[in-house]
Amino acid sequence: MVFGGLTRWNFMEVWHARAPSKVKFFTYLMLQERTLTRDVLARRGIPCQLQCEMCRQGQQETGLHLMYTCTYADQVWRTIEGKRGIKMRQGSTSIQETWSQSWNIVRSQGLLSKSEWVVRKMAVLWGIWRQRNEQIFRGKSLPSNILAERVWEEGELWLKCCGEGKK
């Protein structure tokens, strides 16, 4: 189905995920590229430096960059993928395409159910977003390997608290 030239996307997997409501809402906004990344702030007329604070390599902070192509985010994903043996991402031109393509890869590996994958993916996105805000607003940075461990553990807690999850 197409609406206004854009493919309509089914967000039910986000809304039904075993995660806190604020994370579901954040993920919903991120998948629509409506979180307040620096490119969105600039489009809304709010003056700000467009450079990504996480990698500081002159790249513009967009949702796709911040969550996937930023060197910091890339290190987080690589740590998780290396330790867990699960490829959790696939690069693309939009966050929605990256989300969909990465599920296709995970499904082909047969290591996670879709519901667990959604929670794990949301935990990583949420963790990167929180770390970005800690760095911008409090000047606190965390090594990517530490963040990777924390987001995996946080996803584990979400799955256990909701009565679902693999070990």
Secondary structure, DSSP 8 states (H G I E B T S, - for coil): -EETTEE----HHHHTSSS-HHHHHHHHHHHTT-S--HHHHHHTT-----B-TTT-SS-B--HHIIIIISHHHHHHHHHHHHHH--------SSHHHHHHHHHHHHHHHT-S-HHHHHHHHHHHHHHHHHHHHHHHHH-----HHHHHHHHHHHHHHHHHHTT----
